[in-house]
Amino acid sequence: MGKGLVIGRRRVRFRFFVFLFGVILGCYFLIRASTSTPVYGIVQYGEVLLKDKGGALVIRQEKAYNAPEYGRVNFLVAEGEMVEKEDPVAVLYKANYKEELVYQLYNVQERILLYQQENILQDIIDKDLEKVEKDIASTVLSIQVAVRDLQFDKLDDYEKRLRSLFANRQKILDQKTKPDPYLERLYKEEAELNKQLEEWKIELVAPESGIISFSLDGLESILGEKAVNYITVKDFKAFYSENAVREDEEEGAKAEQPFFKIVQPGKWYAACLISEPQINYAEGQEVDVSFIGPQMQTIKGRVYNIVREKGEVLVIVEFNEKIEDFISKRSVEVEISKSFQGFMVPADAVVTRRGEKGIMVVREESEVFIPVEMVAMDDEYAIISEKGESKQLELHAKVRIKR
């Protein structure tokens, strides 16, 4: 078997061809490098907009309160309404509550009013009563106009006002009239019905001032304001999957179970999990956060805390406005964006030399390596700042682009 190619009297082995191929390839690249045209760019002042998208947990200062009994509920305030301490928020009717008593009470009160109007009111001339009657007529007209114009957001206020006026009218009538035996019997029947209803009825009041919400997810005591200082990426992933919010359409209340919460207005937070972020986030940095959804909105915030773990970054952003739009939300999709301004060069102009990033600035017939720090970079451009205090980086300087 031959051990190589024989040319003349010399035997040529295979490694000679390998060596020859390497020499030819090296010459090719040397010739190409010497004949290729260098590509250059310039240092300019510009802006780069970077965006990061991910899931976020809403963190608020809030406290949940339990219902004292089982039963049906009549809500006196709307979701997201501001309440003061001791304001009535709901009426809870116990499980053995008899609804027909309400109708009996209503009928008795109507009979009292009708009797007063037919038999006694004609003898009374009272300015306070006349004013109440005019206010009642005006409020009824306002309700009719609101219904006609589909302005349903005003109906709650009008109805509350009307109930207050009816109660005030009854109070004036009771003070101005001396009841006869028939009216005395009606008053007694009214008192007995009220007593029975009070035994089955519990009025719930706000334990503190704040924004009320009947949407609960069980995380109110876990993801409170203090959570921003110790939440981890692992915590985030566990809580983000648990987004079972009990909506306020639920009619009943369960004894010793969370029934409503009070959210404190002002500061609130969004903990955003980002994989491989483009922005080098820093505490105190201002960012724009877009909350993605049917009614997308963008809110300015400030980076409060940063948690880094295995290529993922948990960015906690603090806000000071629009908490009322997020009192019933826990898990949301967000996009964080930030604009960076400064010296801008083509992204390919940034090279690494001896482990240090920098740019090759062309000056007359030579090139000078200037170390820089990366502020931000997208696919086309990089925002840079010069390292040290040499001040060699100048606007409109010519830089070589790596190819």
Beta strands, then each sheet from edge to edge (+ up, - down):
strand 1: 5-7
strand 2: 10-12
strand 3: 40-42
strand 4: 44-59
strand 5: 62-66
strand 6: 71-75
strand 7: 82-83
strand 8: 88-94
strand 9: 201-205
strand 10: 210-213
strand 11: 252-253
strand 12: 258-263
strand 13: 268-275
strand 14: 286-292
strand 15: 297-309
strand 16: 312-319
strand 17: 331-346
strand 18: 350-353
strand 19: 356-363
strand 20: 366-377
strand 21: 381-386
strand 22: 398-400
sheet 1: 1+ 2-
sheet 2: 3+ 22- 19+ 18-
sheet 3: 3+ 22- 19+ 20- 21+ 17- 4+ 13- 16+ 15- 14+
sheet 4: 5+ 12- 10+ 7-
sheet 5: 9+ 8- 6+ 11-
end
